Amino acid sequence: MTEAASRSRSTRGRSLWRLSAQRLMRNPGAVTGMVVLGVLVAASVLAPWLTSFDPIALAPRDRLQPPGGAHWFGTDAFGRDIFTRVVYGGRTSLQIGFVAVTISTLIGVTLGLVAGYFGGTVDQIASRIVDVMLAFPGLLLALAIVAILGPNLLNAMIAVGISASPNYARVTRGAVLQAKELAFVEAAQQSGARTWRILVLHVLPNVLGPIVVIATLGVANAIIAGAALSFLGLGAEPPTPEWGLMLSDGRAYLRHAWWITTFPGLAIMVTVLAINLVGDGLRDALDPRMTR
């Protein structure tokens, strides 16, 4: 491949990404999702400056106070401020989402790249591994992995990441099967470029679109899965502020102290909705059939 052709392809790629960014910013739902998600992330990062309460310190005298006064979201059975635990819990829940998706992406994309590019026996083996993993519901597979590794926050993130990786592998493999037939990939092969160079510099950039979309939507799924594991006692451990664990703590007080479960539940709902809005916007922006 000539230097001029390489520069032309690079410029065209940047133009496509710039056009996708413009489409994304014209999508009201995606912009709304980004704003809400930005506020949630900022609140989690700035938690020490947003509240003066300790998220884990016990205050028996303040137990089960309803929302109002000094405690905007009320207090739990141990007198801990719910608002404080919600904003601090955002750190844990968002961390679960992003770390789990990073693990899923690394495993799934690598497997999909190798399977799609080499084909043959390699593809058959990789595809059977993916099929076996997809035969189990994602949460059930995550539960099995946590049972093997042991119940804690780190293992929950690993389990959620591994359980979601087959989806990334399947999408990446399909995109690679199309990308490796492109003229510039064949030119790189004919020029004697190393396999890893072709995969990283020529194939991977051309399959990033669908990967970015499913990774964005995957953060929302990972947050829900992480909250589910914590709710079942297999994720974050008390007294860690985490939204799923807070839901579990409030189960016994649903009739008398609704605020213990309502506010962390709303936090999960708003976060997942915001991420899904961004993911839908990215899907539309990166769709080559979109012309507006």
N, C-alpha and C positions, 0 to 999 in steps of 0.2 A: 504494500500500500504506500503510495507516495505521500510526502510530507504535506503537500497542498490538499490532497484528499482527506488526510487525517484532520487538518485544521478546519476544513469545510464541515466534516462530520461533527467535530467538537462545537463549532459555532451553531450548527443546526440544532444540536442537543440542548445547548444553553437557551436558544430561542424557544424551543418547545417547553422547557421548564419555566421560562419567563411567562409564556402565554398561559400555562397552567396556573401559575401564581396569580395572574390577572383574573382568570376565570374564578379562582377560589375566592378572591377578594370581592367579586361581584355577587357572590352567593350569600344572601342575608342569613340563612340558617347557619352556614359555616362560620361567618363572622360572629354571629351571636354565640355559637359554641366556643369559639376561640376566646372571646371576651370573658364568658363565664368560667371557662377552664383557667384562664389567666388569673382571674380573681381568686379561684380556689387554690391555685398553686401559690399565689402571693400570700394568702391567708395562712397557709400551712408553713411557709418559710418565715413569715413575720409573726408567728404565733406568740413568741415571748413578749412582743410589743403590743399585741392585741388584747392580752388578758394578764392580770396580775396573780391569778390562781395557779397552783401547782396541779398538773393533770393527774398525779398519782397520790398526792398527800391526802390522808384520811381526815375528815372533819365530822365526827359523829353528831355533833350538835346541829349541823346543817343538813342532816340526811332527809331526802325525799321532799325537798322544798319545791313548790311549783315555780314555773317561769315568772320572772318579775324581780324588781329590785336589783340587788347586786348580782343575782344569778339569772341572766337573760334566758337561758334554756332550762333553768331549774337545776336540781342536784340529784345524784343517784343514791342508792341505799347506803353508801359509805360517806356521803356528804361531799363528794367530789363534784366540781362544777361541770355540767354537761357541755356548755359552750367551749370551755377550755379543752375538754377531752375530744370534742368534735374537730376543732382546728388542729390540735396536735395529732389526732388520729388521721387527718388528711395526709400527714407526712408518711405514716406507715402504709396506708391503703394505696396512695399514689406510688410509693416505692415498690409495693408488691406488683402493681400494674406494669410499671416500666421495666423493672428487673426481669419479671416473668416473660415479657414480650422480647426483651433482649436475648434471653436464653432460647426462646422459641425461634427467633429469627436466625440466630447463629446455627442452631441445629438443623432447622427445617430448610433454610436457604442453602446451606452447604450440601445437605443430602439431595435436595432437588437439583442443584447445579450439576453435581456429579452424575446423578441418575440420568438427567436429560441430555447431558453432553456426550457421555460415553455410550449410553444405550446398552443393548445386549444383556449379558449376564449381570453386569453391574446394575443396570436398570431393573432387571427382574428381582434381584435380591433386595434392593432398596424399596421397590414397590410392594413387595410382600411384607417387609417390616412396617411400612406405612399402613398397609391394609390391616395388619394385626392390631396396630395401635388404634386405628379408626373403628375397629369392631367394638371397642369399649367406649361408653359415654365418657366425655372429657373429665367430668367431676369424679366418676368412679375410678378412672385411671389415676387421677391425682390422689385420691384417697389411698389407693394401693401403694403408690410411690411413697407417700408420707408414712404409711404403716411400715414400710421397709426401712426408710431413712430415720424415722423418729419424728414426733410432733414438735416442731418449733417453727419460728417465722422463716428462717433461711430455707429450711427443707420444704416449707409450703410454697415459697417462691420457685424453688427448683422443680417441685412437682407440677405446679401450674404451668411452668414453662415447657417442661418435657411433654405434658399431656396435650398441649396445643401445637406442638411442632409439626405433626403430620399435615395439618392444614397448610402450613407454609411450604412444606416439601412438595405437596401436590400442586399448589399454584405455581411454584417456581419451576418445577419440572415441565409443566405445560407451556410456560412462557419460554423456557430454554429450547424446547423442541422447535418452536417457531423461530427464535432468534438465531439459532446456529445455522439455519438455512440462508441467512442474509448474506449478501455479496461480500461485505467487508469482513465478515467472520471467515468465510471461505478463503478470502484473499490473505488473511492473517495466517490461516492454516497452511496455505500454499507457500507462503514466504518463510516457513520454518519457525514461526514464533512458538515459544514454549506454551504448554497446555495451560499452566497456571496464569500466564499472562493473557492468553486469549479469554479465559474464564473471567478474570478480574477486570480487565480493561475493555473487553469488547462485548462479552455476553452479559455480564452482570448489570452494567449501566442500562441495558436495553430491556431488562426485566424488573427494574426498580419500581415502576409505576404500580403494578398490582401488589407488590410486596409492601409498599408504603401504605396502601389503602388497608390491607388486612392487618398490618401491624398497628395502625391507628385504631381500628375497630377492636383489635385484640387487647388493647389496654383496658377497654371497658369490660370485656369478658374476663380478663385476668383479675380485675378489681372485684367483680362479683364472685369469681371462684375463690379468691383469697378470703373474702368476707365469709363465704360459706364454710371454708375450712376452719376459720377462726370461730365461727358460730358453733361448730361441732367440737371445738376444743383441740383441733389439730393444727392450728396456725399460731397466731400471736398468743403469748401467754400472759395471764394477769400479772401485774396491773397495767400492762402496756395499753395505751389508748389506741384502739383500732376499731373501726366502724362495725365490723362483723362481731367482734368480741363484745362491744357495747350492746348490740342487739341481743346477744345471748344473756348478758347480765340483766337486761330489763324484762326478760320473759315472765318472771314471777310477779312482776309489778304492773302488768298491762292494764288491769282494771283500776288500780289506785294511783299509778304514777306513769301515765301514758307518755310523758315527755322523755323518759329514759330511752325508749326505743324509737320514738317518732323522729327526733332530730338526727341521729346517725342514719336512720333509714332514708330521710330526705336528702342527707349529704350523699349517700350512695346513688340515689335516683338522679339528682341534679348532675353529679359528676358523670355518670354513665350517659345521660342524655346529651350533655355537652360534647363528650367524646364522640358519640354516634353522629351528632350533627356535623362535626369536623370531618369525620370519616366519610360520611355521605357527600360532603362538599368536595373532598379530595377525589372520591371516585368519579364524580361528574367532571371535575377539572382535568383529570388525567385521562379521560376517555377521548381517544382520537376522533371519535365520531361527533364530538361536540364542536360546533362551529361558532357558537355565539361567544 
